């Protein structure tokens, strides 16, 4: 008997917005001919860390050209498999931070001009982009983002508890979230005269299904501070698919 193919839980959600991934393409093309242009990468290394101090990983979900590419292009063809758990561990993330910056430092030690320095930045961006795309076709679009060195550092400095910085936005989930119900038939139903009167309610999980980082925003159900997971990139996709419209990205 032929077995049915198991459906992938996570999926792509098409959203409106600017195709800022074009910045990445232009950068890689021009950087090949004019290496000094590679220095622009400094912005994408410092920017996410600085903004995360008061906005969390907002940069990753709204400003990063490479992240935009994953969400708008690569996500169309990715199998959207679960991101491996080990890449999210502190040990692996720390290793990646040390590894990338060590390799970066070694290459810079051989640079003799600004063009050489630019070429180092450009090469790092090119290689990590290729790695990210390969991982996208093996697992999920944002697999690289789960252990990206700059994303990791941003995660470390992002607000994780109250009091939160002024203007800090997080995902807020109302008390009516369907994740407080059971999805299987093992619930306790009262029986009257042999007729079950219990009501089976299916778990929703729509927000987790479209989350690029494969997180579970519903865990913040009813929390005043909202969903403070440091890997939340504030993309707002979860707010678009909630069937009860009780999820918002706000202060």
N, C-alpha and C positions, 0 to 999 in steps of 0.2 A: 504494500500500500504506500503510495507516494505521500511523503510528509509535506505539510504546508509550510511555506517559507515564513519565518517569524518576522513580523513587521517591526520596523525601527520606531522606537518611542519618540525620539527627538526629530524635529523637522524644521525646514526652512520657512521663514515668514517674510514675505516681500513687504517692504516698507518704503515710504516716500523719503526723499532726501537728496542731497547733492552727491554726485559720484566723485568724492574726494580721493578715491583710489587712483585717479588719473595723475595726482601729484606724485605718487610713488612711481608710476610708469615713466613720467617725464624725468624724474630724478635719476632713475636707473639708466635711462637712455643718454641724457646729457652728461651724467657722471662718467660714463664710459669714455666720452670724447674730451671732457673737461673735468679732470679729477678733483680740482679744487672745489667744485660744486658739492662734493661729498661732505664738506663741512656743515652743510645745512642739516645733516642728521643730528647735530648737537641739539637742535631744537626739539626733535622727537625723543631725545634721551633725557633732557632736563625737564621739558614741559610736563610729561605725565607725573613725574615725582613731585614737582612743585604744586601743581593743581590738586593732587591727591590729598594734600594737607588739609584743605577745606572742602573738597568736593568728592573725595574718594576716587575711584578709577573712572571718573567721568571722561577723561581724555581718551581712554582705550575704547570706549563705546561710541564716542561722538566726534572725535577730532583725528584720531590716528588713521592715516591713509591706508596702512596695511590692514588694520582691523576692518576698515570699511570695505576693502577688497574681499576679505573673508566672508563678510556678511552678505554682500551684494552680488559677488561673482562666483566665488568658490562654493558657497553654500548651495548653489543650484545643482551642483554635481557631486557633492560630498555624500557619503553613505550615512552620515549623521549617527555613527556608532558612539557608544559611551566613551568618554575621555578616560584613559587609564587612571586609576586612583593614585598610583605611585608618583605620577608627575606633579601631583598637587601637594605631596608631602614636603615638610619643611626641609628635610635632608636633601632631596633632589633639587628643590628650588635653590637652596644655598649653593649646592654644587654647580648649578648652571650659572649663577651670578659670578662665582669665583672663576669658573672655567672661561666664560666669555670675557670677563675683564682681564684675566691673565693673558689670554691670547691677544686681546686688544692692546695691552701694554707692551707685549713682546714685539708686535708689528710696529707700534709707534716708536720703539727704540731704534728702529732702522730708518725712520723717516728723516729726510734731510731738507725738506721744503714743505710749504703749505700744500702743494699739490700732492706730495707723498702722504701727508696727514689726511687729506681729503680722500685719497685712494683707500686708505685704511678704513675710514668710516663707510665709504661706498661698498667696499668688499664685505664688511660685516653685515650691512643691510641686505646685500644681494644674497649672501649665503643663508642668513637666517630666514629670508623670505622664501627661498627655495625649500628649506627644511619645513617651514610652516605650511607651504602648499602641499608637499608630499604627505605630511601628517594629516592634512585636511582630507585627502583622498583615501587615507587608511582609516581614520577615526572620524573626527568632526572638524568643522571649519576653524573653531577657536582653540584647537588643541595646543598650538604654540603659545597662545595667550595665557594658558593655564600655568606656564612656567617661564614665560618671557622674563628675562632679567630685570628690565625696567618695570614691567608689570608687577614683578615680585617685590621690588623695592617700594613701588607705589602702594602695594598691599600692606607692607610693613608700616608705612607712615599714615595710612588712611584712618580716619576716625572709626572706632569700633564700639564706642559706648558713649553714653551721655555724660557730661553736657557736650552737645555737638556744635561745631562752628556755625556762626550766623550764615544763613543762606544755604546750608547743607541740605541736599535733597536725597531722599531715600524712598524706596518702594514701600507704600503703605497698603496693607491688606485688611479689608473690613471683616467684622465678626461673622458675616454671612457666608464666608468662604466655605465651599463644599468639602474641603479637606477634613472637616470634623466628622465625616460620615464614613461608613465602611463600604468597601467595594466588592466583598465576596459574600457568599451565601452562608457563611458560618456565624451570622449574627443571631442574637437571641430574639426570637419572635414569640409573642404571647399567642396562645392557641385557645380558641373558644369554640367548643363543639367540633373540634377537628379542623377548623379553618384558621389559617395563620392570619393574624391581623398586623404583624410587624411589617414595616415598609423598608425595602432595600433601596438605598441611595448610593449611587456610584461616586467614587472619588473623581474629582475633576482633573487636577494636575495640568490644566491647559497652560498655565504660566511656566511651569517647568519644561513643558514640551517644546516651547519656542525659545527658551533662554539660551543664548549663544554660548554662555559659560557652563551650561547644564547645571544650574543651581536650582534651589527650591524656594522661591519667594513666598510660597504659602506658609512657610514656617513662621513668618512674622504676623500671622493672623491675629488681629486685635492688639498688636504691640504699638504703643504710642510713638516709639522712636523709629518704627519701621524696620525694614530688612537691612541690617547692618553688616551683612557678610562682606568682608573686605575685597572679594573678587567680583562683586556686583559692578558692572560697567555702566549702569544707568542708561541703558539703551532704550528702555521704555517698551520693549516688545511685549512684556507680560501684561502691561496695561491695555494693550490692544486686543488681546484674545480672551480676556476674562469674560465668561458668559454672563456674569451677574454685574459686570462693570463696577466692581468694588475695589479695584486695584488702581492706585495712582502713584505718580512720581512727583512728590512734593516735599516741602519742608516739614 
